[in-house]
Amino acid sequence: MKKKRAMSADRFEQDSMPYRVRVPWRNGDTEEKWTETCAWVIEQFGLPGDRFVCHATLYWMQFEFLDEQDAVFFSLRWS
């Protein structure tokens, strides 16, 4: 049985998701485009917490993955 990772009150322990992919906000982005992106990630990797987490910033949306192959797969599709 796979052991679940413990989460701190506000986020995972630092570096528990070592592979990061940033998708910058771009002129012309629509709400529908980001809804599609987030839906695709959930369809591929499940709900945030086990295989990935994501954070929005002023300049990009950052996705952090536990597995390098997941990060590469995501990067090839969305970066």
Buried (B, 14 or more C-beta within 10 A) or exposed (E): EEEEEEEEEEEBEEEBBEBEBBBEEEEEEEEEEBEEBBEEBEEEBEEBEEBBBBEEEEEBBBBBBBBEEBBEBBBEEBE
